[in-house]
Amino acid sequence: MSKRLQVLVSEAEMRELKAAAQKERLSVGAWVRKAIHSTMGKAPSRSAEEKLQAIQAASLHSFPVSDITEMNREIEEGYLSGLR
């Protein structure tokens, strides 16, 4: 079920919204919905505290790792291999 949302904007903001929507060949409503979905998708999925707890838990382990220079070289090599 859809819900209506009323938002008050200035005349200048409305002109900008109309121009942005027109560039993408969308209605103002469709453009605003797209902007809302895009913005909501960028919100962090976890709090800073949860992220820190995960890092602290991971730091308790002792995994073998190679030299950072070697790891960066391997990562870059992997990226470049996809371009060939």
DRENVOSE-745834 format. One line per field, with one value per atom (N, C-alpha, C): residue number from 1; atom name; x negated, y, z; residue in three letters. Coordinates in pm, 1 decimal. Layout:
<drenkes>
seq NUM:...
atom CA:...
X X:...
Y Y:...
Z Z:...
type Ala:...
</drenkes>
This chain:
<drenkes>
seq 1:1:1:2:2:2:3:3:3:4:4:4:5:5:5:6:6:6:7:7:7:8:8:8:9:9:9:10:10:10:11:11:11:12:12:12:13:13:13:14:14:14:15:15:15:16:16:16:17:17:17:18:18:18:19:19:19:20:20:20:21:21:21:22:22:22:23:23:23:24:24:24:25:25:25:26:26:26:27:27:27:28:28:28:29:29:29:30:30:30:31:31:31:32:32:32:33:33:33:34:34:34:35:35:35:36:36:36:37:37:37:38:38:38:39:39:39:40:40:40:41:41:41:42:42:42:43:43:43:44:44:44:45:45:45:46:46:46:47:47:47:48:48:48:49:49:49:50:50:50:51:51:51:52:52:52:53:53:53:54:54:54:55:55:55:56:56:56:57:57:57:58:58:58:59:59:59:60:60:60:61:61:61:62:62:62:63:63:63:64:64:64:65:65:65:66:66:66:67:67:67:68:68:68:69:69:69:70:70:70:71:71:71:72:72:72:73:73:73:74:74:74:75:75:75:76:76:76:77:77:77:78:78:78:79:79:79:80:80:80:81:81:81:82:82:82:83:83:83:84:84:84
atom N:CA:C:N:CA:C:N:CA:C:N:CA:C:N:CA:C:N:CA:C:N:CA:C:N:CA:C:N:CA:C:N:CA:C:N:CA:C:N:CA:C:N:CA:C:N:CA:C:N:CA:C:N:CA:C:N:CA:C:N:CA:C:N:CA:C:N:CA:C:N:CA:C:N:CA:C:N:CA:C:N:CA:C:N:CA:C:N:CA:C:N:CA:C:N:CA:C:N:CA:C:N:CA:C:N:CA:C:N:CA:C:N:CA:C:N:CA:C:N:CA:C:N:CA:C:N:CA:C:N:CA:C:N:CA:C:N:CA:C:N:CA:C:N:CA:C:N:CA:C:N:CA:C:N:CA:C:N:CA:C:N:CA:C:N:CA:C:N:CA:C:N:CA:C:N:CA:C:N:CA:C:N:CA:C:N:CA:C:N:CA:C:N:CA:C:N:CA:C:N:CA:C:N:CA:C:N:CA:C:N:CA:C:N:CA:C:N:CA:C:N:CA:C:N:CA:C:N:CA:C:N:CA:C:N:CA:C:N:CA:C:N:CA:C:N:CA:C:N:CA:C:N:CA:C:N:CA:C:N:CA:C:N:CA:C:N:CA:C:N:CA:C:N:CA:C:N:CA:C:N:CA:C:N:CA:C:N:CA:C:N:CA:C
X -84.1:0.0:-88.7:-63.8:-141.3:-89.3:-180.0:-146.3:-188.2:-112.7:-144.1:-235.1:-334.3:-426.8:-423.1:-395.3:-392.4:-514.9:-591.1:-712.5:-705.1:-729.7:-726.9:-867.0:-876.1:-1002.9:-982.8:-1092.2:-1083.6:-1062.6:-1028.2:-1009.1:-1139.3:-1251.6:-1382.0:-1413.4:-1385.1:-1409.0:-1321.3:-1196.8:-1105.2:-1155.0:-1207.4:-1263.8:-1379.7:-1465.8:-1578.7:-1530.8:-1429.8:-1374.3:-1317.2:-1241.3:-1182.7:-1290.6:-1394.9:-1503.7:-1576.0:-1603.5:-1672.7:-1587.5:-1458.3:-1368.0:-1357.2:-1349.3:-1336.8:-1460.0:-1578.7:-1702.3:-1699.0:-1633.2:-1625.9:-1494.3:-1416.8:-1286.1:-1196.5:-1192.3:-1109.9:-1015.6:-908.3:-823.5:-898.6:-858.2:-922.4:-905.0:-787.4:-762.2:-853.9:-869.5:-956.3:-1101.8:-1142.9:-1280.4:-1306.8:-1212.2:-1227.0:-1230.6:-1143.5:-1145.3:-1280.0:-1332.7:-1463.5:-1572.4:-1568.4:-1667.4:-1657.8:-1537.1:-1517.3:-1574.6:-1542.0:-1593.3:-1745.4:-1801.4:-1946.9:-2012.6:-1956.0:-2010.5:-1995.8:-1883.5:-1860.3:-1955.3:-1992.5:-2084.1:-2225.4:-2257.3:-2392.2:-2406.9:-2297.5:-2304.4:-2381.8:-2466.0:-2542.3:-2449.2:-2483.7:-2399.4:-2422.4:-2535.7:-2569.9:-2619.8:-2602.6:-2650.0:-2801.7:-2859.5:-3004.2:-3048.7:-2968.7:-3003.2:-3007.9:-2910.4:-2910.0:-3031.4:-3068.6:-3185.3:-3313.3:-3325.9:-3443.3:-3451.0:-3336.1:-3333.9:-3381.0:-3340.8:-3383.1:-3534.1:-3587.5:-3732.1:-3806.7:-3755.8:-3820.3:-3817.8:-3706.8:-3696.7:-3792.8:-3804.1:-3893.7:-4040.0:-4069.4:-4209.0:-4257.9:-4167.1:-4205.5:-4263.7:-4239.8:-4288.1:-4427.8:-4496.9:-4630.4:-4633.1:-4599.5:-4598.0:-4728.0:-4774.6:-4896.4:-4866.3:-4952.2:-4938.2:-5075.5:-5072.7:-5200.8:-5233.7:-5347.2:-5392.7:-5292.9:-5265.7:-5166.8:-5200.7:-5328.5:-5369.3:-5332.1:-5356.2:-5322.6:-5170.8:-5096.6:-4950.2:-4896.7:-4947.1:-4902.3:-4935.8:-5052.8:-5091.9:-4995.9:-4960.7:-4868.9:-4729.3:-4685.4:-4554.3:-4552.8:-4655.8:-4664.3:-4671.7:-4747.2:-4758.7:-4623.2:-4545.0:-4411.4:-4319.6:-4325.2:-4244.1:-4282.8:-4413.1:-4461.4:-4432.4:-4429.0:-4402.8:-4260.5:-4169.6:-4032.5:-4020.9:-4122.7:-4120.5:-4178.8:-4240.9:-4305.1:-4210.6
Y -118.2:0.0:124.6:212.9:336.8:441.3:523.9:634.8:764.4:867.4:999.6:1074.3:1143.1:1224.2:1365.4:1461.0:1599.7:1670.4:1732.1:1802.2:1944.2:2041.0:2180.2:2221.2:2279.6:2328.6:2471.4:2543.2:2680.6:2677.0:2790.4:2798.2:2765.2:2813.4:2786.4:2637.3:2572.5:2428.1:2350.9:2397.2:2329.5:2343.4:2459.9:2477.7:2380.2:2366.6:2274.3:2129.8:2093.6:1957.8:1929.5:2024.8:2007.2:1992.9:2074.0:2068.3:1934.1:1888.0:1759.6:1645.2:1649.6:1543.4:1546.1:1664.8:1678.8:1623.8:1644.8:1593.4:1441.0:1375.0:1229.0:1178.6:1272.8:1239.4:1164.8:1217.5:1161.6:1268.2:1223.4:1318.9:1360.1:1470.8:1515.3:1407.7:1349.3:1244.8:1125.1:1080.1:965.5:999.8:1121.8:1163.2:1165.9:1218.8:1225.9:1084.4:994.5:855.9:790.6:814.4:759.7:814.2:943.5:1006.3:950.5:928.4:872.7:731.6:648.2:510.7:508.6:596.6:603.8:642.9:739.9:788.0:683.9:617.0:516.0:397.9:367.7:257.4:285.4:410.9:448.8:452.9:434.5:438.9:317.8:336.6:224.6:117.6:-8.4:-118.4:-151.1:-110.5:-138.0:-9.7:-4.6:112.6:108.5:221.1:229.4:135.8:126.0:38.5:-108.7:-150.6:-289.1:-316.9:-219.4:-235.7:-248.1:-164.4:-171.1:-304.7:-355.2:-485.1:-595.4:-589.4:-689.4:-682.3:-561.3:-544.5:-597.7:-567.6:-616.7:-768.9:-829.9:-975.8:-1035.7:-974.5:-1025.5:-1012.1:-908.3:-886.1:-990.5:-1068.3:-1172.8:-1294.4:-1304.1:-1418.0:-1389.0:-1495.1:-1481.4:-1557.0:-1488.4:-1548.4:-1516.5:-1608.8:-1577.8:-1475.6:-1377.5:-1276.4:-1251.7:-1205.0:-1175.5:-1027.6:-989.5:-851.4:-761.2:-643.2:-551.7:-514.3:-497.1:-463.0:-576.1:-698.6:-815.5:-827.4:-804.2:-811.7:-706.9:-584.7:-478.3:-511.7:-569.8:-609.4:-715.9:-813.1:-919.2:-863.3:-771.2:-709.3:-633.1:-553.0:-476.4:-569.2:-675.4:-773.4:-835.3:-861.5:-916.8:-820.6:-693.2:-591.9:-581.0:-576.9:-558.8:-680.7:-800.9:-920.9:-918.5:-850.5:-838.6:-743.8:-663.9:-566.0:-622.0:-736.4:-794.1:-872.1
Z 0.0:0.0:0.0:-89.1:-99.9:-2.3:45.7:135.5:70.3:94.9:40.1:136.0:81.1:159.4:104.1:190.6:147.6:202.7:113.0:151.7:96.6:182.5:138.7:95.3:-24.1:-76.7:-126.7:-132.0:-182.7:-334.2:-390.9:-536.2:-608.8:-554.7:-616.3:-612.4:-498.4:-488.0:-585.9:-601.8:-693.9:-837.9:-872.3:-1007.4:-1029.1:-926.6:-936.9:-949.3:-871.5:-879.2:-1017.8:-1069.7:-1203.2:-1309.6:-1299.3:-1397.5:-1389.0:-1267.2:-1249.5:-1302.7:-1273.6:-1321.0:-1473.6:-1529.2:-1674.1:-1745.8:-1688.6:-1748.8:-1761.6:-1665.1:-1666.1:-1725.3:-1778.1:-1837.4:-1738.6:-1615.7:-1509.5:-1457.4:-1394.8:-1323.9:-1198.2:-1138.5:-1014.9:-907.2:-898.3:-798.6:-818.3:-943.0:-971.3:-940.0:-972.5:-945.5:-794.6:-717.8:-572.1:-513.0:-559.5:-510.7:-540.0:-660.0:-698.1:-606.4:-577.0:-488.9:-346.9:-300.1:-166.2:-160.1:-258.6:-260.1:-266.8:-347.5:-361.4:-229.8:-162.6:-36.2:73.5:79.9:182.9:165.5:41.8:16.7:63.5:87.2:129.7:281.3:351.8:498.1:549.0:650.7:704.0:759.0:734.2:780.1:926.4:978.3:1118.6:1185.9:1316.4:1391.2:1403.4:1436.1:1454.7:1566.9:1670.9:1783.2:1739.2:1658.3:1608.7:1520.2:1438.8:1351.9:1434.9:1537.7:1624.5:1698.2:1741.8:1809.2:1714.4:1588.7:1490.7:1468.5:1462.5:1443.9:1565.3:1684.0:1805.6:1812.0:1774.6:1774.4:1673.0:1557.0:1453.0:1495.4:1571.6:1611.6:1711.7:1770.2:1864.3:1792.3:1662.0:1584.6:1529.2:1498.4:1441.7:1309.2:1203.3:1070.7:998.4:915.7:839.0:730.0:718.5:613.4:551.6:429.9:366.3:384.7:334.5:339.8:268.0:321.1:263.3:120.1:90.2:-46.0:-141.7:-97.7:-179.2:-197.0:-90.4:-98.5:-195.3:-186.9:-277.5:-422.2:-445.9:-580.9:-634.6:-550.3:-592.9:-621.5:-539.3:-560.8:-692.9:-716.0:-839.6:-960.4:-948.0:-1055.4:-1087.1:-982.5:-1001.4:-1074.2:-1037.9:-1106.3:-1252.8:-1277.9:-1414.6:-1501.9:-1442.8:-1522.3:-1579.8:-1512.2:-1562.7:-1680.2:-1704.0:-1813.7:-1942.5:-1935.8:-2053.2:-2137.8
type Met:Met:Met:Ser:Ser:Ser:Lys:Lys:Lys:Arg:Arg:Arg:Leu:Leu:Leu:Gln:Gln:Gln:Val:Val:Val:Leu:Leu:Leu:Val:Val:Val:Ser:Ser:Ser:Glu:Glu:Glu:Ala:Ala:Ala:Glu:Glu:Glu:Met:Met:Met:Arg:Arg:Arg:Glu:Glu:Glu:Leu:Leu:Leu:Lys:Lys:Lys:Ala:Ala:Ala:Ala:Ala:Ala:Ala:Ala:Ala:Gln:Gln:Gln:Lys:Lys:Lys:Glu:Glu:Glu:Arg:Arg:Arg:Leu:Leu:Leu:Ser:Ser:Ser:Val:Val:Val:Gly:Gly:Gly:Ala:Ala:Ala:Trp:Trp:Trp:Val:Val:Val:Arg:Arg:Arg:Lys:Lys:Lys:Ala:Ala:Ala:Ile:Ile:Ile:His:His:His:Ser:Ser:Ser:Thr:Thr:Thr:Met:Met:Met:Gly:Gly:Gly:Lys:Lys:Lys:Ala:Ala:Ala:Pro:Pro:Pro:Ser:Ser:Ser:Arg:Arg:Arg:Ser:Ser:Ser:Ala:Ala:Ala:Glu:Glu:Glu:Glu:Glu:Glu:Lys:Lys:Lys:Leu:Leu:Leu:Gln:Gln:Gln:Ala:Ala:Ala:Ile:Ile:Ile:Gln:Gln:Gln:Ala:Ala:Ala:Ala:Ala:Ala:Ser:Ser:Ser:Leu:Leu:Leu:His:His:His:Ser:Ser:Ser:Phe:Phe:Phe:Pro:Pro:Pro:Val:Val:Val:Ser:Ser:Ser:Asp:Asp:Asp:Ile:Ile:Ile:Thr:Thr:Thr:Glu:Glu:Glu:Met:Met:Met:Asn:Asn:Asn:Arg:Arg:Arg:Glu:Glu:Glu:Ile:Ile:Ile:Glu:Glu:Glu:Glu:Glu:Glu:Gly:Gly:Gly:Tyr:Tyr:Tyr:Leu:Leu:Leu:Ser:Ser:Ser:Gly:Gly:Gly:Leu:Leu:Leu:Arg:Arg:Arg
</drenkes>
